[in-house]
């Protein structure tokens, strides 16, 4: 870490490798790494289509253009001339700077684990991308938080535009899945042109212990029940309730993780569950070519789950790594990660069944 | 398929691409595919270090040398001169042609799902590789078949050489895992220099249906309970019961599958379970550097599971493919696949946590 650039670029920190650390869109890191020499550019003329890099507390909004400091080395006291160097916009960010209104159609959109964290953020973000008279179904175990969220979304969108429904259900139980599917069936599917299911509900599991402590299959079963079986069963129920029909787009999103691909010590339940889910949805993609299936790894989000990871991870190196990411503001906001997921859904050209990571996009 | 070579090379069939089909070691296929022109060699002098390719009904034994017909094209009536063409031995097969006695030490060896199929074959093969006064624990749900197997192994090895024990247990239940671990604790671990656990027990699940039919989480849970939770819990129990000790080698094998990596339509339970297991054991390998962890994909074995696959696979292309593999004698014998696993264990230089496939070795 060689320096900070303050002013309109708050807390942008450039490492000795030319990579940027801090609350900046991480998708840009790769270009920073490829950067051999500093690029000097003039500030673009201020106008509605551009703005500065948002400060680190700023929520990344799709309507913003941002510019990244591209210096390979920045001293703490670098001068005003170099501070005016900018990085060209990346094509991948086109949508984020686009003002073209795009939507996900008149949709029945179901979000599990919607009461807090990533699910809650996605509910807000998706509600802005659904056509009038869409139905947004929020599923979680906690009624109180769901109702609050519903009120917030309705006050944002207006009741006439979006029909927001709450389903209190425990998806690890047969009854919970049945109750949710039953609630969905109340929607007249012939009026919809998109069914979008976001399988977000998940738990971290006990990360304080190592694999060799899990001697009781009943404990492992309980974890897999919510994180694997529940996700498969709800997906199956939704696809059965809304079968293939001309003009009906069907999309299933699996909120995945790097842990689906990479083993993390002391995270045996989480890694196992995520790997299982990824494969489950890959099979689904093979079987149902008309269903658009996406496993999206949202990156390390600044949520309660990360708090648990920092506090309880049994592997000390991993715990330190999470603490360091937090203190160095490397965690992503749910909105930042959600924007990229929504862009994927809007573009709708991902290979079905693919595992796509926030950082690869 | 251009011809058959009979005589000492029974049922060796060479395709137009120069590949060999039939019950021959599949590890040699690649070299056959690379073969551009027929290689003619003289028969090696008969002697203790060489023998002919065993007929297709022969159990491949590590002490055998075999030779493969390398012709690119063989007519059904090819003459005696061409029949004397041979393929050089592959380095990978060194162990199979070696007469050097190697063993897995004085071991406590546990095999789950031992009553039939691959588990049963491994029990036989491993019993020949354990030092005198080793303990072989056979675990399965069926007592009768286990006792038969025990008798067969004892009559092969002699009671004084090997202590064979049977444990009737259902590993998807907490009691089953506890009962098995309790039975293992009766072994005096200080006398052992190797604890070897083969997690072989598995079920195929209902392959007649597609993912979108699995609407009941309880059904999915039951599958994962044996195939994922049971394997983790038993492994944890064994590692706890036999902790790290100087001079004690600890090896955990996960009998994996290509399905851990590749989605098979209508096999959602099996693929999900195998992917979950692979990840679970990768985490274990990260956490316990002293434990040797191997996920071994044994290839398509000629077992009851393959019979189920041919009869019931809901995906017709997959079913046809399995039927074709069967009719073209492409299925592997348990012994052939087991030999390669045993070679891996004897060599003991695989990267811990790796997924290794019969065909890649």
Interface residues (C-beta under 8 A of the other chain):
Chain A: X171 X172 X173 X174 X177 X181 X210 X211 X212 X213 X214 X215 X216 X217 X218 X220 X221 X224 X225 X228 X229 X230 X232 X233 X235 X236 X237 X239 X240 X260 X263 X264 X265 X266 X267 X268 X271 X272 X273 X274 X275 X276 X277 X278 X279 X280 X282 X283 X284 X285 X286 X287 X288 X315 X353
Chain B: X171 X172 X173 X174 X177 X181 X210 X211 X212 X213 X214 X215 X216 X217 X218 X220 X221 X224 X225 X228 X229 X230 X232 X233 X235 X236 X237 X239 X240 X260 X263 X264 X265 X266 X267 X268 X271 X272 X273 X274 X275 X276 X277 X278 X279 X280 X282 X283 X284 X285 X286 X287 X288 X315 X353
